């Protein structure tokens, strides 16, 4: 240990075990969550997690610890980890420390705020449940999102998850004058670059902020990047009084990083190796996402379910915070039905008559009933053919297939790839179209006429009916496959 005198706000490193660093202080101990700096140019950043005894603290390094040695001086900054806020951060991309990582100069005239903030008090929250309209028919009709609520997006690679998020950002910015914050927790650097370039090309970066904690960064950095992004979102809600769309990819990696931090600190694990404080850590983040008198933060979070086990502790804790679950289907994506949302597996707590209204609730229930009946008839159709069904069942199949195609939609985010002009559809137009299909007004219209349109008024006129076995049967065509290389398959 160094014999040199140490300043009152400084200490010395006494132990290094990977990302866990113990430091000894002769004066006042740094408080929990204080940031310590050491190393060359103070490049190594450590967050205090525990006060071990009267003169030692234990922290987790938020950066790599190469070059750190026992006896080195460590400086207590006296402040927690902070994030930049203000209008200058718009259209920029940051890391967990608030440093710009988009190869542009650091933003000037920004205010810095602590990432550790309390959720809004109950007196500031709005108790009224409001629907957050996205302009996407399948979501607004069957899985309505809650303004100021949290929705989980379940989907693997290649089913259109990123395209769906991009479209929501476009609709939020272009038509609701809102802000979007994208938080990448444990993102691959390739994904971050692709999303940034895609957002820039789609023209939605002008009212958006991106924050990334890459997959190769230490667990401490991945554990705090969500808090940093949420601090920026809270600024636009509380100070600018704007609605914020807060996108997280992936919330499971936040819990995974917390599990690594807990293991490094030697804490007793809980079930399946998760940290015993997982519920508290997740609640501390999720409860800050709320609808207040100033504005609302509406969150859509990608959720990875380990081994497809919905009883996994991580999935169970996340489910407790969600008001809607959107399940993306690879089968629907392969059929060219975009957005590839599995309409029967997806659900929302907002889809009740008390919130969305009697008409909306009735239409949504009829759609689900029709699609469920069609699902039960698929095996019979595959084995025996459509002609073996009863007339009532044939009508059901026709309704379901037309509903599936009407609930597809061309996106603004994919115009440059698909050649189809993007459409945003109001809830009233979406409900009207679904009602008319359920009333069999379009039973003589080919299915392809309802594919990739906006409002039902865009459906083409019915062509002459073909005669078969002395009976008139509606012309039916499968939807065209998605073009090769289409961004819908991204």
PLY file of the C-alpha trace (Angstrom):
ply
format ascii 1.0
element vertex 490
property float x
property float y
property float z
element edge 489
property int vertex1
property int vertex2
end_header
0.00 0.00 0.00
1.24 3.49 -0.85
2.80 5.54 2.00
1.90 8.85 0.33
-0.60 11.07 2.18
-4.16 10.73 0.89
-6.57 13.66 0.54
-9.77 13.51 2.65
-11.95 12.78 -0.42
-9.56 10.11 -1.70
-8.82 6.53 -0.71
-6.74 3.61 -1.87
-7.62 0.38 -3.63
-7.15 -2.59 -1.30
-8.74 -5.44 -3.29
-9.66 -6.23 -6.90
-11.67 -9.31 -7.87
-12.76 -8.94 -11.46
-15.30 -6.10 -11.50
-15.49 -5.97 -7.67
-13.22 -3.34 -6.15
-12.72 -2.63 -2.43
-11.34 0.78 -1.40
-10.22 2.11 1.99
-10.87 5.71 3.07
-9.36 7.52 6.05
-11.99 10.23 6.12
-15.72 10.08 5.58
-16.88 7.01 3.68
-18.48 7.52 0.26
-22.23 6.96 0.30
-23.89 4.07 -1.53
-24.28 4.74 -5.30
-21.44 7.32 -5.21
-19.10 7.23 -8.20
-15.38 6.63 -7.58
-12.74 7.33 -10.22
-9.21 6.01 -10.50
-6.56 4.91 -12.97
-4.96 6.81 -15.82
-6.94 10.00 -16.51
-9.49 8.61 -14.03
-10.84 6.41 -16.80
-11.93 3.60 -14.46
-15.40 4.27 -12.99
-16.65 2.41 -9.90
-20.10 2.62 -8.31
-20.24 2.06 -4.54
-22.63 -0.78 -3.69
-21.79 -1.54 -0.03
-20.09 -0.03 3.01
-18.24 -3.04 4.41
-17.03 -1.49 7.67
-16.09 1.89 9.11
-13.30 2.59 6.59
-13.93 0.33 3.56
-16.43 0.33 0.72
-17.12 -2.23 -2.01
-18.07 -1.19 -5.51
-18.75 -2.56 -8.99
-16.64 -1.25 -11.85
-18.72 0.17 -14.71
-15.68 0.00 -16.99
-12.96 -2.57 -17.58
-10.47 -2.85 -14.69
-7.32 -3.50 -16.72
-4.42 -1.54 -15.26
-5.99 -1.19 -11.82
-3.74 -2.29 -8.93
-3.83 -2.36 -5.16
-2.50 0.80 -3.58
-3.69 3.07 -6.37
-5.48 6.26 -5.37
-9.24 6.36 -5.85
-11.21 9.62 -5.80
-14.72 9.97 -4.41
-16.67 12.31 -6.72
-19.42 12.67 -4.09
-22.06 12.28 -6.81
-24.00 9.33 -8.21
-23.96 8.28 -11.86
-25.52 11.06 -13.94
-27.14 11.34 -17.36
-27.43 14.42 -19.63
-30.88 15.91 -20.20
-32.12 18.80 -22.31
-33.11 19.59 -25.88
-29.52 19.20 -27.10
-29.60 15.41 -26.57
-32.32 14.89 -29.21
-31.22 12.91 -32.31
-28.13 11.66 -30.48
-26.85 8.30 -29.24
-25.20 7.88 -25.81
-23.59 5.27 -23.59
-24.34 4.68 -19.91
-22.06 7.58 -18.86
-23.82 10.10 -21.13
-20.96 10.21 -23.63
-21.96 10.60 -27.27
-21.16 7.45 -29.31
-22.50 8.58 -32.69
-19.16 10.02 -33.89
-20.38 13.59 -33.33
-19.21 16.23 -30.82
-20.49 16.05 -27.26
-23.74 18.06 -26.87
-23.27 21.46 -25.22
-25.45 23.23 -22.65
-26.89 20.07 -21.15
-28.03 19.55 -17.58
-26.85 16.44 -15.72
-29.19 14.55 -13.40
-28.77 11.52 -11.17
-29.95 8.24 -12.69
-31.27 7.18 -9.26
-34.63 8.88 -9.04
-37.79 8.04 -7.10
-40.99 7.07 -8.95
-43.62 9.83 -9.18
-45.72 10.03 -5.98
-49.25 8.66 -6.05
-50.66 12.19 -5.83
-49.09 13.05 -9.21
-50.33 9.96 -11.05
-53.44 9.84 -13.20
-55.82 7.07 -12.17
-57.83 7.18 -15.39
-56.92 4.43 -17.88
-56.40 5.81 -21.37
-55.71 3.92 -24.59
-52.45 4.72 -26.39
-53.30 4.63 -30.11
-50.49 3.50 -32.39
-52.19 3.80 -35.79
-51.56 0.07 -36.33
-54.87 -1.77 -36.86
-53.98 -5.13 -35.30
-52.69 -3.50 -32.09
-55.35 -0.82 -31.66
-58.27 -3.23 -32.21
-57.16 -6.42 -30.44
-54.26 -5.49 -28.13
-54.79 -1.84 -27.13
-51.85 -0.32 -25.29
-52.19 1.78 -22.15
-51.04 5.39 -22.11
-48.42 5.43 -19.38
-48.41 1.64 -19.26
-45.99 -1.11 -20.16
-46.31 -3.61 -23.01
-44.14 -6.67 -23.58
-43.04 -7.59 -27.10
-42.22 -11.28 -27.45
-40.42 -12.28 -30.62
-37.25 -13.74 -32.04
-35.05 -12.55 -34.88
-36.58 -12.07 -38.30
-40.24 -11.67 -37.36
-40.43 -7.87 -37.68
-39.82 -6.75 -34.11
-37.48 -3.88 -35.03
-39.75 -2.77 -37.88
-42.74 -2.70 -35.50
-40.79 -0.59 -32.99
-39.64 1.76 -35.77
-43.20 2.22 -37.02
-44.45 3.04 -33.52
-41.68 5.63 -33.20
-42.68 7.15 -36.56
-46.35 7.39 -35.61
-45.55 8.75 -32.15
-43.31 11.50 -33.51
-45.19 12.42 -36.66
-48.73 12.50 -35.36
-48.68 12.80 -31.57
-45.84 15.32 -31.15
-44.14 12.97 -28.72
-40.60 11.88 -27.96
-39.05 8.45 -28.28
-36.23 7.02 -26.17
-34.65 3.76 -27.30
-32.70 1.88 -24.63
-30.53 -1.02 -25.76
-29.58 -3.21 -22.79
-27.00 -5.82 -23.72
-27.38 -5.00 -27.42
-25.03 -6.39 -30.03
-22.98 -3.54 -31.53
-24.16 -4.64 -35.00
-27.82 -4.27 -33.95
-27.18 -0.82 -32.54
-25.52 0.38 -35.74
-28.26 -1.11 -37.93
-31.05 0.44 -35.86
-29.37 3.85 -35.77
-28.88 3.82 -39.56
-32.43 2.54 -40.10
-33.94 5.27 -37.92
-31.88 7.88 -39.72
-32.93 6.64 -43.18
-36.59 6.47 -42.11
-36.42 10.10 -40.91
-37.53 9.38 -37.33
-34.29 10.36 -35.60
-35.25 14.03 -35.27
-37.33 13.45 -32.12
-35.52 10.48 -30.68
-32.70 9.67 -28.24
-30.83 6.35 -28.20
-28.93 4.94 -25.22
-26.86 1.78 -25.47
-25.12 -0.59 -23.09
-23.45 -3.10 -25.38
-23.25 -6.80 -24.77
-19.48 -6.77 -24.21
-19.60 -4.08 -21.50
-19.24 -4.99 -17.80
-22.44 -6.04 -16.01
-22.45 -2.85 -13.93
-22.79 -0.72 -17.07
-25.57 -2.93 -18.50
-27.34 -2.79 -15.15
-27.42 1.03 -15.12
-28.11 1.89 -18.78
-31.87 1.50 -18.26
-31.81 3.99 -15.39
-29.84 6.48 -17.52
-32.32 6.24 -20.42
-35.30 6.56 -18.09
-33.80 9.72 -16.55
-33.80 11.28 -20.02
-37.39 10.16 -20.59
-38.48 11.70 -17.29
-37.03 15.06 -18.36
-39.21 15.20 -21.48
-42.27 14.11 -19.47
-41.84 16.35 -16.42
-40.05 19.41 -17.86
-41.18 19.48 -21.49
-44.67 18.03 -20.75
-44.45 15.68 -23.70
-45.60 12.11 -24.07
-42.67 9.73 -24.32
-42.46 6.33 -25.99
-39.82 4.37 -24.05
-38.52 1.32 -25.92
-36.38 -1.28 -24.15
-34.51 -4.10 -25.86
-34.13 -6.32 -23.88
-35.56 -6.11 -20.35
-34.40 -9.68 -19.59
-30.79 -8.55 -20.04
-31.35 -5.94 -17.33
-32.27 -8.73 -14.90
-29.39 -10.83 -16.20
-26.92 -8.00 -15.52
-28.38 -7.63 -12.01
-27.85 -11.34 -11.44
-24.18 -10.99 -12.47
-23.68 -7.99 -10.17
-25.29 -9.85 -7.27
-23.10 -12.90 -7.88
-19.95 -10.79 -8.05
-20.81 -9.20 -4.71
-21.20 -12.66 -3.18
-24.87 -12.28 -2.28
-26.99 -15.38 -1.65
-28.80 -16.40 -4.86
-32.51 -17.16 -5.04
-34.40 -19.64 -7.22
-32.58 -20.73 -10.42
-29.58 -18.57 -9.51
-31.36 -15.22 -9.75
-30.59 -12.50 -7.23
-32.87 -12.41 -4.20
-33.45 -8.68 -4.80
-34.69 -9.12 -8.39
-38.25 -7.97 -7.62
-37.04 -4.79 -5.92
-34.57 -3.95 -8.70
-37.13 -4.44 -11.47
-39.79 -2.46 -9.59
-37.35 0.40 -9.04
-37.07 0.73 -12.82
-40.62 -0.13 -13.91
-42.45 2.05 -11.37
-40.78 5.17 -12.80
-42.65 4.50 -16.05
-45.97 6.20 -15.28
-48.77 8.46 -16.45
-48.74 11.79 -14.58
-50.45 15.16 -14.85
-47.41 16.48 -16.77
-47.31 13.71 -19.40
-46.92 10.01 -19.83
-44.10 7.54 -20.43
-45.47 4.60 -22.38
-43.07 1.68 -22.52
-42.75 -1.20 -24.99
-40.25 -3.77 -23.81
-38.81 -6.72 -25.67
-38.94 -9.74 -23.37
-36.82 -12.85 -23.79
-38.30 -15.94 -22.12
-35.51 -18.38 -21.13
-36.07 -21.82 -22.70
-39.68 -20.73 -23.52
-40.48 -21.31 -19.84
-43.10 -18.77 -18.76
-42.65 -19.89 -15.14
-39.05 -18.66 -15.12
-38.62 -16.14 -12.26
-37.45 -13.40 -14.66
-40.51 -13.80 -16.89
-42.84 -13.98 -13.87
-41.53 -10.72 -12.43
-41.76 -8.91 -15.79
-45.31 -10.17 -16.44
-46.42 -8.59 -13.18
-45.63 -5.13 -14.55
-47.08 -5.48 -18.07
-50.51 -4.26 -19.11
-50.29 -5.81 -22.61
-48.43 -8.69 -24.25
-47.68 -8.73 -27.99
-46.54 -12.10 -29.33
-44.89 -12.13 -32.76
-45.32 -15.28 -34.83
-42.70 -16.65 -37.21
-45.45 -18.59 -39.02
-47.41 -15.41 -39.79
-44.20 -13.70 -40.93
-43.50 -16.58 -43.34
-47.02 -16.12 -44.78
-46.34 -12.43 -45.42
-48.90 -11.28 -42.84
-47.22 -8.17 -41.40
-47.25 -7.05 -38.64
-46.73 -10.71 -37.69
-48.67 -10.50 -34.42
-50.24 -13.72 -33.17
-53.69 -12.28 -32.54
-54.89 -15.16 -30.35
-51.86 -15.35 -28.04
-51.57 -11.58 -27.59
-53.68 -9.92 -24.91
-54.20 -6.63 -23.11
-55.64 -5.59 -19.76
-57.16 -2.56 -21.55
-59.43 -4.72 -23.73
-62.46 -4.41 -21.45
-65.79 -2.74 -22.19
-65.29 -0.31 -19.28
-62.15 1.14 -20.89
-62.43 0.76 -24.68
-66.22 0.92 -24.88
-68.93 -1.62 -25.59
-68.64 -1.49 -29.39
-64.86 -1.93 -29.46
-65.01 -4.77 -26.94
-67.76 -6.58 -28.85
-65.91 -6.33 -32.19
-62.63 -7.56 -30.64
-64.39 -10.54 -29.05
-66.08 -11.44 -32.34
-62.73 -11.29 -34.14
-61.08 -13.55 -31.57
-64.02 -16.00 -31.74
-63.83 -16.11 -35.55
-60.06 -16.61 -35.59
-60.27 -19.32 -32.91
-62.92 -21.20 -34.93
-60.77 -20.91 -38.04
-57.78 -22.30 -36.12
-59.88 -25.32 -35.12
-60.96 -25.89 -38.75
-57.48 -25.65 -40.28
-56.72 -29.35 -39.88
-59.97 -30.35 -41.58
-59.34 -27.94 -44.45
-55.78 -29.24 -44.86
-56.89 -32.91 -44.97
-60.28 -32.80 -46.72
-60.44 -29.43 -48.42
-62.72 -26.44 -48.05
-65.60 -28.11 -49.93
-66.10 -30.65 -47.15
-67.06 -27.96 -44.65
-70.62 -26.93 -43.94
-71.80 -23.64 -45.48
-71.58 -21.93 -42.06
-68.01 -23.13 -41.55
-67.03 -21.98 -45.04
-68.31 -18.51 -44.18
-66.30 -18.59 -40.95
-63.11 -19.50 -42.84
-63.74 -16.74 -45.36
-64.31 -14.16 -42.62
-61.20 -15.20 -40.71
-58.93 -15.14 -43.77
-60.24 -11.70 -44.77
-59.79 -10.41 -41.21
-56.20 -11.68 -41.17
-55.45 -9.86 -44.40
-57.28 -6.67 -43.44
-55.23 -6.52 -40.23
-52.01 -6.36 -42.28
-50.71 -2.89 -42.97
-47.97 -1.18 -45.05
-45.51 0.65 -42.81
-43.84 4.02 -43.29
-40.64 2.41 -42.00
-40.53 0.00 -44.97
-41.59 2.25 -47.85
-38.11 2.28 -49.37
-37.97 -1.53 -49.41
-41.52 -2.64 -50.21
-42.55 0.15 -52.57
-45.87 0.43 -50.69
-46.82 3.80 -49.23
-47.15 3.61 -45.45
-50.62 3.90 -43.93
-51.71 5.03 -40.49
-55.27 3.95 -39.71
-57.52 5.50 -37.09
-59.25 3.26 -34.56
-62.66 4.21 -35.98
-61.67 3.13 -39.52
-60.16 -0.11 -38.22
-63.27 -1.01 -36.21
-65.55 -0.10 -39.13
-63.61 -2.38 -41.49
-63.65 -5.30 -39.06
-67.39 -4.90 -38.45
-68.18 -4.91 -42.16
-66.06 -8.04 -42.73
-67.81 -9.78 -39.81
-71.18 -8.88 -41.42
-70.00 -10.64 -44.61
-70.18 -7.46 -46.68
-66.91 -8.50 -48.35
-67.56 -12.22 -48.79
-67.51 -11.77 -52.59
-64.34 -9.64 -52.54
-61.10 -11.58 -53.15
-58.89 -11.93 -50.09
-55.99 -10.26 -51.89
-58.04 -7.04 -52.17
-57.88 -6.66 -48.38
-54.14 -7.36 -48.12
-51.82 -4.47 -47.20
-54.42 -1.69 -47.29
-55.30 1.03 -44.83
-59.02 1.72 -44.33
-61.59 -0.74 -45.67
-62.64 1.82 -48.32
-59.42 1.01 -50.18
-60.57 -2.56 -50.89
-61.03 -3.20 -54.61
-64.43 -3.84 -56.11
-65.54 -7.45 -56.36
-64.73 -9.10 -59.73
-67.24 -11.35 -61.50
-67.83 -14.56 -59.59
-66.67 -17.88 -60.98
-69.12 -20.74 -61.43
-68.23 -24.07 -59.86
-70.62 -27.06 -59.61
-73.52 -24.77 -60.40
-72.77 -22.51 -57.42
-71.21 -19.07 -57.28
-68.05 -19.07 -55.17
-65.96 -16.06 -54.24
-62.59 -15.73 -55.91
-59.85 -16.33 -53.35
-56.17 -15.53 -53.74
-53.36 -15.97 -51.25
-51.48 -12.85 -50.22
-48.32 -12.12 -52.16
-45.16 -13.15 -50.39
-42.96 -10.43 -48.92
-40.35 -9.25 -51.43
-36.92 -10.77 -51.05
-34.77 -8.63 -48.81
-37.81 -6.75 -47.56
-37.32 -4.81 -44.35
-40.55 -6.39 -43.10
-38.48 -9.49 -42.51
-35.89 -7.57 -40.53
0 1
1 2
2 3
3 4
4 5
5 6
6 7
7 8
8 9
9 10
10 11
11 12
12 13
13 14
14 15
15 16
16 17
17 18
18 19
19 20
20 21
21 22
22 23
23 24
24 25
25 26
26 27
27 28
28 29
29 30
30 31
31 32
32 33
33 34
34 35
35 36
36 37
37 38
38 39
39 40
40 41
41 42
42 43
43 44
44 45
45 46
46 47
47 48
48 49
49 50
50 51
51 52
52 53
53 54
54 55
55 56
56 57
57 58
58 59
59 60
60 61
61 62
62 63
63 64
64 65
65 66
66 67
67 68
68 69
69 70
70 71
71 72
72 73
73 74
74 75
75 76
76 77
77 78
78 79
79 80
80 81
81 82
82 83
83 84
84 85
85 86
86 87
87 88
88 89
89 90
90 91
91 92
92 93
93 94
94 95
95 96
96 97
97 98
98 99
99 100
100 101
101 102
102 103
103 104
104 105
105 106
106 107
107 108
108 109
109 110
110 111
111 112
112 113
113 114
114 115
115 116
116 117
117 118
118 119
119 120
120 121
121 122
122 123
123 124
124 125
125 126
126 127
127 128
128 129
129 130
130 131
131 132
132 133
133 134
134 135
135 136
136 137
137 138
138 139
139 140
140 141
141 142
142 143
143 144
144 145
145 146
146 147
147 148
148 149
149 150
150 151
151 152
152 153
153 154
154 155
155 156
156 157
157 158
158 159
159 160
160 161
161 162
162 163
163 164
164 165
165 166
166 167
167 168
168 169
169 170
170 171
171 172
172 173
173 174
174 175
175 176
176 177
177 178
178 179
179 180
180 181
181 182
182 183
183 184
184 185
185 186
186 187
187 188
188 189
189 190
190 191
191 192
192 193
193 194
194 195
195 196
196 197
197 198
198 199
199 200
200 201
201 202
202 203
203 204
204 205
205 206
206 207
207 208
208 209
209 210
210 211
211 212
212 213
213 214
214 215
215 216
216 217
217 218
218 219
219 220
220 221
221 222
222 223
223 224
224 225
225 226
226 227
227 228
228 229
229 230
230 231
231 232
232 233
233 234
234 235
235 236
236 237
237 238
238 239
239 240
240 241
241 242
242 243
243 244
244 245
245 246
246 247
247 248
248 249
249 250
250 251
251 252
252 253
253 254
254 255
255 256
256 257
257 258
258 259
259 260
260 261
261 262
262 263
263 264
264 265
265 266
266 267
267 268
268 269
269 270
270 271
271 272
272 273
273 274
274 275
275 276
276 277
277 278
278 279
279 280
280 281
281 282
282 283
283 284
284 285
285 286
286 287
287 288
288 289
289 290
290 291
291 292
292 293
293 294
294 295
295 296
296 297
297 298
298 299
299 300
300 301
301 302
302 303
303 304
304 305
305 306
306 307
307 308
308 309
309 310
310 311
311 312
312 313
313 314
314 315
315 316
316 317
317 318
318 319
319 320
320 321
321 322
322 323
323 324
324 325
325 326
326 327
327 328
328 329
329 330
330 331
331 332
332 333
333 334
334 335
335 336
336 337
337 338
338 339
339 340
340 341
341 342
342 343
343 344
344 345
345 346
346 347
347 348
348 349
349 350
350 351
351 352
352 353
353 354
354 355
355 356
356 357
357 358
358 359
359 360
360 361
361 362
362 363
363 364
364 365
365 366
366 367
367 368
368 369
369 370
370 371
371 372
372 373
373 374
374 375
375 376
376 377
377 378
378 379
379 380
380 381
381 382
382 383
383 384
384 385
385 386
386 387
387 388
388 389
389 390
390 391
391 392
392 393
393 394
394 395
395 396
396 397
397 398
398 399
399 400
400 401
401 402
402 403
403 404
404 405
405 406
406 407
407 408
408 409
409 410
410 411
411 412
412 413
413 414
414 415
415 416
416 417
417 418
418 419
419 420
420 421
421 422
422 423
423 424
424 425
425 426
426 427
427 428
428 429
429 430
430 431
431 432
432 433
433 434
434 435
435 436
436 437
437 438
438 439
439 440
440 441
441 442
442 443
443 444
444 445
445 446
446 447
447 448
448 449
449 450
450 451
451 452
452 453
453 454
454 455
455 456
456 457
457 458
458 459
459 460
460 461
461 462
462 463
463 464
464 465
465 466
466 467
467 468
468 469
469 470
470 471
471 472
472 473
473 474
474 475
475 476
476 477
477 478
478 479
479 480
480 481
481 482
482 483
483 484
484 485
485 486
486 487
487 488
488 489
